[in-house]
Amino acid sequence: MTRGPLLHGEMMRLRPIEARDAERLWEAVQDPEGTRLTGTTATFTREQIAEWASTVSDRPGRYDWAICPAAERDGKPVSDEMIGEIVLNDLDEDVRSANLRLQLLPNYRGRGYGREAILEVLRFAFDGVDGEPGPGLHRVSLDVLSINPRAQALYESLGFREEGRLRDIYRDGDTWADAVVMSILEDEYRAMSRT
């Protein structure tokens, strides 16, 4: 079981995805811009999404978090509604690596939630949180479509480096898009987090 811990930033908090997130996950797979920019081509039924939401946080080899607003009133969250998801998957304990994936619902893109979520997940991945060990990764990778320069700029600003391209790997309407492969290593993360 790889259920991730609760992670907190200034504007967002991360909690494991639960069955109650099925409707928001359904919204995400119905969002044309989101599916285009992430290269999602699969189609899903509501039943598949509901089953996924209720089981994914307990599947081995991955950590799946719902991104939620951090605002609190009287010490309790104002909203526990999922506004996006962030995932560490393809976890390989032998080589200490994993893949990162992020998707925000349309009204929450470009507001800093993704940046903060990535930073919290990297902190957990490389150093653990609140005295609890994380997976102790050496490398976190991702791929971003060439049609999504805003996301690529975000990843670069967080210390990810381009490793290469998978040319014309995604279909974008009548044209093709490259996947830009990027990664960050533990020493690069620690150097970046000290600045």
C-alpha positions as a LaTeX table, in Angstrom:
\begin{tabular}{lrrr}
\hline
Residue & $x$ (\AA) & $y$ (\AA) & $z$ (\AA) \\
\hline
Met1 & 0.00 & 0.00 & 0.00 \\
Thr2 & 1.40 & 3.42 & $-0.93$ \\
Arg3 & $-1.27$ & 5.79 & 0.42 \\
Gly4 & 0.51 & 9.11 & 0.63 \\
Pro5 & 0.57 & 11.43 & 3.64 \\
Leu6 & $-1.28$ & 14.72 & 3.92 \\
Leu7 & 0.91 & 17.50 & 2.53 \\
His8 & 0.38 & 21.21 & 3.18 \\
Gly9 & 1.46 & 24.35 & 1.41 \\
Glu10 & 0.36 & 27.95 & 1.83 \\
Met11 & $-2.42$ & 27.89 & $-0.75$ \\
Met12 & $-3.13$ & 24.20 & $-1.21$ \\
Arg13 & $-3.07$ & 20.91 & 0.60 \\
Leu14 & $-2.78$ & 17.40 & $-0.72$ \\
Arg15 & $-4.74$ & 14.41 & 0.54 \\
Pro16 & $-5.06$ & 10.91 & $-0.90$ \\
Ile17 & $-7.71$ & 10.60 & $-3.61$ \\
Glu18 & $-10.91$ & 9.03 & $-2.28$ \\
Ala19 & $-14.21$ & 7.71 & $-3.66$ \\
Arg20 & $-15.80$ & 11.15 & $-3.09$ \\
Asp21 & $-13.48$ & 12.60 & $-5.75$ \\
Ala22 & $-15.07$ & 10.62 & $-8.57$ \\
Glu23 & $-17.21$ & 13.52 & $-9.83$ \\
Arg24 & $-14.23$ & 15.89 & $-10.02$ \\
Leu25 & $-12.12$ & 13.24 & $-11.76$ \\
Trp26 & $-14.98$ & 12.78 & $-14.22$ \\
Glu27 & $-14.93$ & 16.56 & $-14.87$ \\
Ala28 & $-11.19$ & 16.36 & $-15.56$ \\
Val29 & $-11.54$ & 13.67 & $-18.23$ \\
Gln30 & $-14.37$ & 15.68 & $-19.85$ \\
Asp31 & $-12.22$ & 18.85 & $-20.13$ \\
Pro32 & $-11.08$ & 19.18 & $-23.79$ \\
Glu33 & $-8.18$ & 21.53 & $-23.03$ \\
Gly34 & $-6.92$ & 19.38 & $-20.15$ \\
Thr35 & $-7.07$ & 16.15 & $-22.12$ \\
Arg36 & $-5.41$ & 17.81 & $-25.12$ \\
Leu37 & $-2.55$ & 19.30 & $-23.10$ \\
Thr38 & $-1.91$ & 16.02 & $-21.27$ \\
Gly39 & $-2.23$ & 13.82 & $-24.35$ \\
Thr40 & $-5.10$ & 11.83 & $-22.85$ \\
Thr41 & $-6.75$ & 9.80 & $-25.58$ \\
Ala42 & $-8.50$ & 7.09 & $-23.57$ \\
Thr43 & $-12.21$ & 7.34 & $-22.90$ \\
Phe44 & $-13.71$ & 6.35 & $-19.58$ \\
Thr45 & $-17.14$ & 5.58 & $-18.17$ \\
Arg46 & $-18.39$ & 7.10 & $-14.95$ \\
Glu47 & $-18.25$ & 3.62 & $-13.42$ \\
Gln48 & $-14.56$ & 3.26 & $-14.32$ \\
Ile49 & $-13.80$ & 6.66 & $-12.80$ \\
Ala50 & $-15.74$ & 5.81 & $-9.62$ \\
Glu51 & $-13.87$ & 2.52 & $-9.23$ \\
Trp52 & $-10.54$ & 4.27 & $-9.85$ \\
Ala53 & $-11.27$ & 6.99 & $-7.29$ \\
Ser54 & $-12.18$ & 4.46 & $-4.61$ \\
Thr55 & $-9.08$ & 2.27 & $-5.08$ \\
Val56 & $-6.20$ & 4.26 & $-6.57$ \\
Ser57 & $-4.72$ & 5.58 & $-3.32$ \\
Asp58 & $-4.18$ & 2.03 & $-2.09$ \\
Arg59 & $-2.56$ & 0.67 & $-5.26$ \\
Pro60 & 1.12 & $-0.22$ & $-5.03$ \\
Gly61 & 3.84 & 1.67 & $-6.86$ \\
Arg62 & 2.14 & 5.07 & $-6.82$ \\
Tyr63 & 0.98 & 8.00 & $-4.72$ \\
Asp64 & $-2.18$ & 9.82 & $-5.85$ \\
Trp65 & $-3.25$ & 13.06 & $-4.20$ \\
Ala66 & $-6.23$ & 15.34 & $-4.59$ \\
Ile67 & $-5.19$ & 19.00 & $-4.66$ \\
Cys68 & $-7.51$ & 21.01 & $-2.39$ \\
Pro69 & $-7.55$ & 24.68 & $-1.33$ \\
Ala70 & $-5.68$ & 25.30 & 1.93 \\
Ala71 & $-8.00$ & 28.00 & 3.30 \\
Glu72 & $-9.13$ & 27.24 & 6.85 \\
Arg73 & $-11.71$ & 28.60 & 9.24 \\
Asp74 & $-11.51$ & 27.71 & 12.93 \\
Gly75 & $-8.74$ & 25.22 & 12.15 \\
Lys76 & $-10.82$ & 23.26 & 9.64 \\
Pro77 & $-10.65$ & 23.35 & 5.83 \\
Val78 & $-13.17$ & 25.71 & 4.25 \\
Ser79 & $-13.40$ & 23.31 & 1.31 \\
Asp80 & $-12.22$ & 19.76 & 0.86 \\
Glu81 & $-13.22$ & 19.76 & $-2.80$ \\
Met82 & $-10.66$ & 18.47 & $-5.26$ \\
Ile83 & $-9.39$ & 21.13 & $-7.69$ \\
Gly84 & $-6.81$ & 18.90 & $-9.37$ \\
Glu85 & $-4.64$ & 15.87 & $-8.90$ \\
Ile86 & $-0.95$ & 15.17 & $-8.63$ \\
Val87 & 0.57 & 11.74 & $-8.93$ \\
Leu88 & 3.90 & 10.03 & $-8.36$ \\
Asn89 & 3.63 & 6.80 & $-10.35$ \\
Asp90 & 5.90 & 4.21 & $-11.93$ \\
Leu91 & 7.68 & 4.08 & $-8.56$ \\
Asp92 & 10.84 & 1.95 & $-8.83$ \\
Glu93 & 12.35 & 1.36 & $-5.40$ \\
Asp94 & 15.49 & $-0.30$ & $-6.78$ \\
Val95 & 16.63 & 2.69 & $-8.85$ \\
Arg96 & 14.76 & 5.15 & $-6.60$ \\
Ser97 & 12.82 & 6.85 & $-9.38$ \\
Ala98 & 9.24 & 7.80 & $-10.16$ \\
Asn99 & 7.21 & 9.74 & $-12.71$ \\
Leu100 & 5.26 & 12.90 & $-11.87$ \\
Arg101 & 1.90 & 13.83 & $-13.36$ \\
Leu102 & $-0.24$ & 16.90 & $-12.63$ \\
Gln103 & $-3.65$ & 18.07 & $-13.82$ \\
Leu104 & $-5.73$ & 20.97 & $-12.56$ \\
Leu105 & $-9.35$ & 21.65 & $-13.32$ \\
Pro106 & $-9.86$ & 24.63 & $-15.68$ \\
Asn107 & $-10.71$ & 27.33 & $-13.11$ \\
Tyr108 & $-7.56$ & 26.61 & $-11.10$ \\
Arg109 & $-4.86$ & 26.67 & $-13.78$ \\
Gly110 & $-2.29$ & 29.45 & $-13.74$ \\
Arg111 & $-2.93$ & 30.43 & $-10.11$ \\
Gly112 & 0.07 & 28.80 & $-8.41$ \\
Tyr113 & $-1.63$ & 25.66 & $-7.12$ \\
Gly114 & 0.36 & 23.41 & $-9.46$ \\
Arg115 & 3.71 & 24.99 & $-8.55$ \\
Glu116 & 3.09 & 24.56 & $-4.85$ \\
Ala117 & 1.76 & 21.00 & $-5.27$ \\
Ile118 & 4.86 & 19.98 & $-7.22$ \\
Leu119 & 7.17 & 21.48 & $-4.59$ \\
Glu120 & 5.40 & 19.61 & $-1.79$ \\
Val121 & 5.48 & 16.31 & $-3.69$ \\
Leu122 & 9.19 & 16.75 & $-4.47$ \\
Arg123 & 9.90 & 17.50 & $-0.81$ \\
Phe124 & 8.08 & 14.29 & 0.15 \\
Ala125 & 9.75 & 12.28 & $-2.65$ \\
Phe126 & 13.30 & 13.30 & $-1.82$ \\
Asp127 & 13.31 & 14.19 & 1.90 \\
Gly128 & 10.11 & 12.96 & 3.52 \\
Val129 & 7.84 & 15.26 & 5.53 \\
Asp130 & 7.34 & 16.14 & 9.17 \\
Gly131 & 9.99 & 13.67 & 10.30 \\
Glu132 & 8.39 & 10.83 & 8.34 \\
Pro133 & 10.47 & 9.24 & 5.58 \\
Gly134 & 9.21 & 9.48 & 2.02 \\
Pro135 & 10.15 & 7.05 & $-0.73$ \\
Gly136 & 13.73 & 8.42 & $-0.75$ \\
Leu137 & 13.85 & 8.97 & $-4.48$ \\
His138 & 16.94 & 9.89 & $-6.48$ \\
Arg139 & 15.10 & 10.96 & $-9.65$ \\
Val140 & 11.66 & 12.26 & $-10.56$ \\
Ser141 & 10.79 & 12.47 & $-14.25$ \\
Leu142 & 7.86 & 13.65 & $-16.34$ \\
Asp143 & 6.96 & 14.31 & $-19.90$ \\
Val144 & 5.22 & 17.42 & $-21.17$ \\
Leu145 & 3.78 & 17.95 & $-24.61$ \\
Ser146 & 5.48 & 20.44 & $-26.90$ \\
Ile147 & 2.06 & 22.12 & $-27.35$ \\
Asn148 & 2.14 & 23.05 & $-23.64$ \\
Pro149 & 5.01 & 25.56 & $-23.30$ \\
Arg150 & 3.46 & 27.09 & $-20.17$ \\
Ala151 & 3.78 & 23.76 & $-18.31$ \\
Gln152 & 7.31 & 23.24 & $-19.63$ \\
Ala153 & 8.31 & 26.70 & $-18.35$ \\
Leu154 & 6.83 & 25.86 & $-14.94$ \\
Tyr155 & 8.79 & 22.61 & $-14.71$ \\
Glu156 & 12.01 & 24.35 & $-15.77$ \\
Ser157 & 11.48 & 27.05 & $-13.13$ \\
Leu158 & 11.24 & 24.28 & $-10.51$ \\
Gly159 & 14.57 & 22.74 & $-11.53$ \\
Phe160 & 13.50 & 20.07 & $-14.02$ \\
Arg161 & 15.89 & 19.68 & $-16.94$ \\
Glu162 & 15.09 & 18.55 & $-20.44$ \\
Glu163 & 16.56 & 15.12 & $-21.23$ \\
Gly164 & 15.26 & 14.65 & $-24.72$ \\
Arg165 & 12.22 & 14.39 & $-26.98$ \\
Leu166 & 9.96 & 11.69 & $-28.23$ \\
Arg167 & 9.18 & 13.11 & $-31.63$ \\
Asp168 & 5.60 & 13.15 & $-32.95$ \\
Ile169 & 4.41 & 10.79 & $-30.22$ \\
Tyr170 & 1.04 & 12.44 & $-29.55$ \\
Arg171 & $-1.69$ & 13.24 & $-32.01$ \\
Asp172 & $-2.96$ & 16.83 & $-31.80$ \\
Gly173 & $-5.91$ & 17.04 & $-34.15$ \\
Asp174 & $-4.49$ & 16.87 & $-37.66$ \\
Thr175 & $-0.91$ & 17.45 & $-36.50$ \\
Trp176 & 1.57 & 15.84 & $-34.14$ \\
Ala177 & 3.23 & 16.90 & $-30.90$ \\
Asp178 & 6.49 & 15.89 & $-29.26$ \\
Ala179 & 6.82 & 14.73 & $-25.68$ \\
Val180 & 9.57 & 16.65 & $-23.90$ \\
Val181 & 11.15 & 14.32 & $-21.33$ \\
Met182 & 12.32 & 16.13 & $-18.20$ \\
Ser183 & 13.69 & 15.15 & $-14.79$ \\
Ile184 & 15.06 & 16.48 & $-11.54$ \\
Leu185 & 17.64 & 14.65 & $-9.40$ \\
Glu186 & 17.79 & 14.74 & $-5.63$ \\
Asp187 & 20.95 & 16.91 & $-5.50$ \\
Glu188 & 19.41 & 19.36 & $-8.01$ \\
Tyr189 & 16.26 & 19.55 & $-5.89$ \\
Arg190 & 18.24 & 20.18 & $-2.71$ \\
Ala191 & 20.35 & 22.88 & $-4.38$ \\
Met192 & 17.17 & 24.54 & $-5.71$ \\
Ser193 & 15.36 & 24.31 & $-2.37$ \\
Arg194 & 18.23 & 26.05 & $-0.55$ \\
Thr195 & 17.93 & 29.16 & $-2.73$ \\
\hline
\end{tabular}
